[in-house]
Every structure is written in structure tokens, then in C-alpha cells.
């Protein structure tokens, strides 16, 4: 009897990272700007300021902090199914960003819990501040939408999860809450440690929302069936979102800090409308066969590099800036070509290259001295400034 043939294990997978993709840019931005420790915040002044608030003012701040802490904890618990869904599709750049995403949600949970324990001195059960609409969203709708991805990772399911998590939880409600904190604490420079942590957490959430809108835009552009799922989900969650805002204000008459129910609701509706408009634009571009911006950047970079040889070309984009910088030559004597995201997102690389060629951009970049050119979109036409 012969021994079974021993097979060599398959090699570990290795992937090339596309550093110019939006998820990777957000990942790099998170490494630079998201490295903060909730335990390092100095809250000594905050304890003193807390004692100076009226009973009603303390109750508003406590309620808002409790809701943020519960929401952040829910989002930390519920993010993993999205990470697994992205891993199954082998979207490596998104996986890297989502590792920082999850770590930041964990820090936010820790941050608000620390404020409750050390400033508000409230370590007991605070569930009384969670209203019916808040519980339906964060204890029912959000977990259900995210857990569904474990068995149904279809584009429509991913879109519904991101609408719930990113657009509503982080976008509309998160932004409204940060605005309320700012209105309450900015006057008189009160609670500086808390405000420092809030600013850092809000910056983190900005990256999370950018990622969510990016993926949603891709999903609605690639699959016509996704738009119906997004539309239904937005319609389902808008009343629930407004219910959370209204129930928050019901406990106070008058509301401290000059906060207004009407203004807050109008702000929430405006944020919904803004997110909706962005998705409609992505849908329209997808139906029209709009070019892929990442691919367009690579193709334009390759063409510029060929035209200016042997001089080197370096392309950079800072964070989520709307401008791509193509630097030609050494750092001390370089020429610069700036191309806006609007140009790269709305025009095919062949059209952009044709415009650059027509304006003699390579020759101008190679010329002596430091040249600075900007490629912009004007009424659908690509132009280069300054003209020759």
C-alpha cells in the first residue's frame, strides 16, 4: 500500500495595493489623523465646568452623551459583517481601511463612556434616556441590516446596510448630535477636553461617511436593482430619524442652550437631501457609462509619464482633496499639473489626454522654470489654465 501523495500548501495570497484609490487614501489619512487616545484627554477642567451647568443643562448633555455612547457601542458591535463581506469579495484596500474604521468606532465607544464615568459621574444603567425610536434604529434596524450580510452579501443588502449605518447613523444623526454639542459647549469655552475628543471623533466619522458614500455610489452605478433598495431604505428610515430628534426634545420645555426642534429637524432633512443628491448623481453617471475615476487617473498618469521622459512624475492627492497633483521633476525644480476630481470623474482618459495634448501641456511642463497648470471642467468642456 503506497503512502498518499503529500501536497505542498498553496502560497499565501499577495495583493498589489492601489494607493490612489479612495479607500487607501482614507486609510492613510486615518493613520495620520486618527491616532488619538481617549485616555490621554485632559478632563480636569471639564469636571469643574460640569458642576457649573444648571440641572436642566446637565440633563441635556447627559442625555446626548448617553445616546452617543449607546450608538457608538452598537456600531462597534455591528460593523464586523461588513468587514467579512468585503473580505469575501477580496477588496483588499477596503479591508485595510475598515480595520482603522473598526478601531476608531471602538475608541469612540471608550471616549463617551469615559466622559460618562469621570465627568458626568454616571456609571449606572442609563437606558431610560433611550427613546422608542432610538431603540428601534440602534437595537433593531441597524443590527438586522448588518447581520443580514452574513447570509446575504448581495449588492442590494450591502446598500441597505450602508444606508442604515453610514447615511443615517453616522451621517444624519451623528452630524445633528455633534452640532448640538457644539451649540451647547462652544460659548464660554466650556469643557475643553470633551470638545477636543468630540472634534477628533467627528473627523473620524467624516472618513467613515466618505467611505460609505463611495461604496454606495459604486453599488448604485454598477447595479440598476440597487437603487430601489436604497430608495426604500431611505424612505423607511427618514420617519424613524425624525422621531429620534423629536423625542429628544420632548423631555424639555424650554430646551436649554437655545437648541431648536424646528432647526434641528430642518437640518436633518437637509442632510438627507444632500446624501440623496450625491447618490442620484452616482446613479446617473453609472447609467451613462461614466468613466471610473481611479482607472482614469492611472491612464492619465501613465501618459504624462511617457511624454516627459526621462523626467519623473509623481502623483499625489491629500486625503479626500478634490484636486490631484501631478509633479514633474525633482522637488526643488518641479512643474505641477493640477487636475480636479470633477474632470477625472466625468471625462474618459482619452478625452483628458486629447485636451492636454491640444494645450501642449507636456511641452510646457518640460520647459525651463517652474510651471503650474490647472485642468478644470467648465460647462462640460476640459480647459487648462493659464492658457498659452
Secondary structure, 3 states (H helix, E strand, C coil): CCCCCCCCCCCCCCCCCCCCCHHHHHHHHHHHHCCCCHHHCCCHHHHHHHHHCCHHHHHHHHHHHHHHHHHHHHHHHHCHHHHHHHHHCCCHHHHHHHHHHHHHHHHHHHHHHHHHHHCCCCCCCCHHHCCHHHHHHHHHHHHHHHHHHHCCCCHHHHHHHHHHHHHHHHHHHHHHHHHHHHHHHCCCCCCHHHHHHHHHHHHHHHHHHHHHHHHHHHHHHHCHHHHHHHHHHHHHHHHHHHHHHHHHHHCCCCCHHHCCHHHHHHHHHHHHHHHHHHHHHHHHHHHCCCCCHHHHHHHHHHHHHHHCCCCCEEEECCCCCCEEEEEECCHHHCEEEEEEHHHHHHCCHHHHHHHHHHCCHHHHHHCCCCCEEEEEEECCEEEEECCC
